[in-house]
């Protein structure tokens, strides 16, 4: 499959994921702060039509991501997903009846140029998508330990600390889901549906995907979105690419020092722009929450 098709599928995943995030964030505005990271919050969300609409859109985004990973590597696809910010910010601004600032457009251009340089230079060496069990067990144990520690810590704290801890767990989980998705679609291509159903990867995708989605709502609900949004968006591709290299053996097939330097600059620019835009996206959401809280107090 041509690389440009993989890129288009990854960008489609970014657009739909951004829309899903914005819609689901709106669904949490009606839930009191003291019900974060609780069964009560999840029950209310499950009865919320807006949340289900956002979840359906986000699920379509995951479908595009899975298709992109069917023909593309984690090293190529995962970084493209941060472009969701290019779409989430104007969507949020429109819903909040605000304009996207010049500051945001500058960082959007930085992110766009970083992605363009990355796509122009990056060439990927495929990995081994059936790694030894010992490698999987070690990687899984480390990720589970990090996620469990973050969730437990988040449940015992409030405000910014809770948001950061839960967002960290979400970023790690979605990164792992990306890796498991790549393993699943690769096995489906090579060995067919029956052989794919005999391995744990597809079931783990479902379980961890649901857990990550619910925890993401807790991170949104905890507030401090200027911290939690960039944390999620930076960690997801970082974890996915790291596991792709360490566990699956993917690598960049680039040896020219100049190109390696340009790649480093591009990745650095993408990271900086993601953090800056994520904070501004969080700021839009927090202003919307404050306005809604003010209106409710006046009624």
C-alpha positions as CSV (number, residue, x, y, z in Angstrom):
1,X,0.0,0.0,0.0
2,X,1.4,3.5,-0.9
3,X,2.7,5.5,2.0
4,X,0.4,8.4,1.1
5,X,-2.6,6.2,1.8
6,X,-1.3,5.4,5.3
7,X,-0.8,9.1,5.9
8,X,-4.3,9.9,4.8
9,X,-5.7,7.2,7.0
10,X,-3.7,8.4,10.0
11,X,-4.9,12.0,9.4
12,X,-8.5,10.8,9.2
13,X,-7.9,9.1,12.5
14,X,-6.6,12.3,14.0
15,X,-9.6,14.4,12.7
16,X,-12.3,11.9,14.1
17,X,-10.4,11.4,17.3
18,X,-10.3,15.2,17.9
19,X,-14.0,15.5,17.3
20,X,-14.7,12.6,19.6
21,X,-12.5,14.2,22.4
22,X,-14.3,17.5,22.0
23,X,-17.8,16.0,22.2
24,X,-17.0,13.7,25.1
25,X,-15.5,16.5,27.0
26,X,-18.8,18.4,26.7
27,X,-20.6,15.4,28.2
28,X,-18.6,15.7,31.4
29,X,-19.6,19.3,32.1
30,X,-22.8,18.2,33.8
31,X,-21.1,15.9,36.3
32,X,-20.1,17.3,39.8
33,X,-16.4,17.5,40.5
34,X,-16.7,15.2,43.6
35,X,-17.8,12.3,41.3
36,X,-14.6,12.1,39.3
37,X,-12.9,8.6,39.0
38,X,-16.0,7.0,40.4
39,X,-18.6,4.4,39.4
40,X,-21.2,7.2,39.7
41,X,-19.5,9.2,37.0
42,X,-19.3,6.3,34.6
43,X,-23.0,5.4,35.2
44,X,-24.0,8.9,34.3
45,X,-21.9,8.9,31.2
46,X,-23.4,5.7,30.0
47,X,-26.9,7.3,30.2
48,X,-25.6,10.4,28.3
49,X,-26.5,10.4,24.6
50,X,-23.9,13.1,23.9
51,X,-21.2,10.9,25.4
52,X,-22.2,8.0,23.3
53,X,-22.1,10.2,20.2
54,X,-18.6,11.3,21.0
55,X,-17.6,7.7,21.7
56,X,-19.0,6.5,18.3
57,X,-17.0,9.2,16.6
58,X,-13.8,8.3,18.5
59,X,-14.4,4.6,17.7
60,X,-14.5,5.5,14.0
61,X,-11.1,7.3,14.6
62,X,-9.7,4.1,16.0
63,X,-11.0,2.3,12.9
64,X,-9.0,4.6,10.7
65,X,-5.9,4.1,13.0
66,X,-6.2,0.4,12.7
67,X,-6.4,0.6,8.9
68,X,-3.3,2.9,8.9
69,X,-1.4,0.4,11.1
70,X,-2.4,-2.4,8.7
71,X,-0.1,-1.0,6.1
72,X,2.1,1.4,8.1
73,X,4.5,1.1,11.0
74,X,4.0,2.5,14.5
75,X,6.9,4.9,14.0
76,X,5.1,6.4,11.0
77,X,1.5,6.4,12.2
78,X,1.8,7.3,15.9
79,X,3.4,10.7,15.5
80,X,0.8,11.7,12.9
81,X,-2.0,11.2,15.5
82,X,-0.8,14.3,17.4
83,X,-2.1,16.3,14.5
84,X,-5.5,15.8,16.3
85,X,-4.7,19.1,18.0
86,X,-4.8,20.9,14.7
87,X,-8.5,20.0,14.5
88,X,-9.5,19.9,18.2
89,X,-8.5,23.5,19.0
90,X,-10.7,25.2,16.3
91,X,-13.5,22.8,17.1
92,X,-13.4,23.7,20.7
93,X,-13.0,27.4,19.9
94,X,-16.1,27.3,17.7
95,X,-18.2,25.5,20.3
96,X,-17.1,28.0,23.0
97,X,-17.8,30.9,20.6
98,X,-14.1,32.0,20.7
99,X,-11.5,32.7,18.1
100,X,-8.3,30.7,17.7
101,X,-5.5,33.1,18.7
102,X,-2.5,34.1,16.6
103,X,-0.4,32.2,19.2
104,X,-2.2,29.0,18.4
105,X,-1.9,29.4,14.6
106,X,1.8,29.9,15.0
107,X,2.2,26.7,16.9
108,X,-0.2,25.0,14.5
109,X,2.2,25.9,11.7
110,X,5.2,24.6,13.7
111,X,3.4,21.3,14.2
112,X,2.5,21.2,10.5
113,X,6.0,21.8,9.3
114,X,7.4,19.3,11.8
115,X,5.0,16.7,10.5
116,X,5.9,17.6,6.9
117,X,9.7,17.2,7.6
118,X,9.1,14.0,9.5
119,X,7.0,12.5,6.6
120,X,9.5,13.6,4.0
121,X,12.6,12.1,5.6
122,X,11.4,9.2,7.8
123,X,11.8,5.7,6.3
124,X,10.9,2.8,8.4
125,X,12.5,-0.7,8.8
126,X,9.7,-3.2,9.6
127,X,10.0,-5.1,12.8
128,X,9.1,-8.6,14.2
129,X,5.4,-8.5,15.0
130,X,5.5,-11.9,16.8
131,X,8.0,-11.1,19.6
132,X,9.1,-13.6,22.3
133,X,6.7,-14.0,25.2
134,X,9.3,-12.9,27.7
135,X,9.5,-9.5,26.0
136,X,5.8,-9.1,26.1
137,X,5.5,-10.1,29.7
138,X,8.2,-7.6,30.8
139,X,6.7,-4.7,28.8
140,X,3.2,-5.5,30.0
141,X,4.2,-5.7,33.6
142,X,6.0,-2.3,33.4
143,X,3.0,-0.7,31.8
144,X,0.5,-2.2,34.2
145,X,2.6,-1.0,37.2
146,X,2.7,2.5,35.8
147,X,-1.0,2.7,35.0
148,X,-2.0,1.2,38.4
149,X,0.2,3.6,40.3
150,X,-1.2,6.6,38.4
151,X,-4.9,5.5,38.9
152,X,-4.5,4.8,42.6
153,X,-2.6,8.1,43.1
154,X,-5.2,10.0,41.0
155,X,-8.1,8.6,43.0
156,X,-6.4,9.8,46.2
157,X,-5.7,13.4,45.0
158,X,-7.7,16.2,43.5
159,X,-7.4,19.0,40.8
160,X,-4.2,19.3,38.8
161,X,-2.4,16.3,40.4
162,X,-5.4,14.0,39.7
163,X,-5.6,15.3,36.1
164,X,-1.9,14.7,35.5
165,X,-1.8,11.2,37.0
166,X,-4.9,10.0,35.2
167,X,-3.7,11.6,32.0
168,X,-0.4,9.7,32.3
169,X,-2.3,6.4,32.7
170,X,-4.4,7.3,29.7
171,X,-1.4,8.1,27.5
172,X,0.3,4.9,28.5
173,X,-2.8,2.8,27.9
174,X,-3.5,4.3,24.5
175,X,0.1,3.8,23.5
176,X,-0.1,0.1,24.4
177,X,-3.4,-0.2,22.5
178,X,-1.7,1.1,19.4
179,X,1.1,-1.5,19.7
180,X,-1.5,-4.3,20.3
181,X,-3.5,-3.0,17.3
182,X,-0.4,-3.3,15.1
183,X,0.2,-6.8,16.3
184,X,-3.4,-7.8,15.7
185,X,-3.8,-6.4,12.2
186,X,-0.4,-7.8,11.2
187,X,-1.4,-11.3,12.3
188,X,-4.8,-10.9,10.6
189,X,-3.0,-10.1,7.3
190,X,-0.5,-12.9,7.6
191,X,-2.5,-15.8,9.2
192,X,-6.2,-14.9,8.9
193,X,-9.1,-14.3,11.4
194,X,-9.0,-17.7,13.1
195,X,-5.3,-17.5,14.0
196,X,-5.8,-13.9,15.2
197,X,-8.6,-14.9,17.6
198,X,-6.3,-17.5,19.2
199,X,-3.9,-14.9,20.6
200,X,-4.6,-12.4,23.4
201,X,-3.8,-9.2,21.5
202,X,-7.3,-8.5,20.1
203,X,-9.0,-9.1,23.5
204,X,-6.4,-6.9,25.2
205,X,-7.2,-4.1,22.7
206,X,-10.8,-4.2,23.6
207,X,-10.3,-4.4,27.4
208,X,-7.5,-1.7,27.5
209,X,-9.3,0.5,25.0
210,X,-12.5,0.6,27.1
211,X,-10.4,1.2,30.3
212,X,-8.4,4.0,28.6
213,X,-11.6,5.7,27.3
214,X,-13.2,5.7,30.7
215,X,-10.1,7.0,32.4
216,X,-9.8,9.7,29.8
217,X,-13.2,11.0,30.9
218,X,-11.9,11.0,34.5
219,X,-8.9,13.1,33.4
220,X,-11.2,15.5,31.6
221,X,-13.5,15.7,34.6
222,X,-10.6,16.3,37.0
223,X,-9.9,19.7,35.5
224,X,-6.5,21.2,34.8
225,X,-6.9,20.4,31.1
226,X,-4.0,22.6,30.2
227,X,-1.9,19.9,31.8
228,X,-3.8,16.8,31.1
229,X,-4.5,17.2,27.4
230,X,-0.8,17.7,26.3
231,X,0.2,14.9,28.7
232,X,-2.1,12.4,27.0
233,X,-1.2,13.5,23.5
234,X,2.5,13.4,24.0
235,X,2.7,10.2,25.9
236,X,0.5,8.1,23.5
237,X,2.9,8.3,20.5
238,X,6.0,8.3,22.8
239,X,4.9,5.0,24.4
240,X,3.7,3.5,21.1
241,X,7.0,4.3,19.3
242,X,9.1,3.2,22.2
243,X,7.4,-0.1,22.4
244,X,7.5,-0.4,18.6
245,X,11.2,-0.1,18.7
246,X,11.9,-2.1,21.9
247,X,9.3,-4.9,21.7
248,X,8.6,-5.1,17.9
249,X,12.0,-4.1,16.6
250,X,10.9,-1.3,14.3
251,X,13.6,1.2,13.4
252,X,14.2,4.2,11.2
253,X,16.1,3.3,8.1
254,X,18.0,6.7,8.0
255,X,21.8,6.8,8.2
256,X,22.6,10.3,6.8
257,X,23.7,12.5,9.7
258,X,22.0,15.6,8.2
259,X,18.7,13.7,7.8
260,X,19.0,12.4,11.4
261,X,19.5,15.9,12.6
262,X,16.5,17.2,10.7
263,X,14.4,14.4,12.1
264,X,15.5,15.3,15.6
265,X,14.5,19.0,15.0
266,X,11.2,17.9,13.5
267,X,10.3,15.6,16.4
268,X,11.4,18.4,18.9
269,X,9.2,20.9,17.1
270,X,6.3,18.5,17.1
271,X,6.7,17.9,20.8
272,X,6.9,21.6,21.7
273,X,3.9,22.4,19.5
274,X,1.8,19.6,21.0
275,X,2.5,20.8,24.5
276,X,1.7,24.5,23.6
277,X,-1.5,23.6,21.7
278,X,-2.6,21.1,24.3
279,X,-2.4,23.8,27.0
280,X,-4.4,26.2,24.9
281,X,-7.0,23.4,24.1
282,X,-7.2,22.8,27.9
283,X,-7.6,26.6,28.5
284,X,-10.6,26.7,26.1
285,X,-12.3,23.8,27.9
286,X,-11.6,25.3,31.3
287,X,-13.1,28.6,30.3
288,X,-16.2,26.8,29.0
289,X,-16.5,24.9,32.3
290,X,-16.2,28.1,34.3
291,X,-18.9,29.8,32.2
292,X,-21.3,26.9,32.6
293,X,-20.6,26.8,36.4
294,X,-21.3,30.6,36.6
295,X,-24.6,30.2,34.7
296,X,-25.7,27.3,37.0
297,X,-24.9,29.4,40.1
298,X,-27.1,32.2,38.8
299,X,-30.1,30.0,38.2
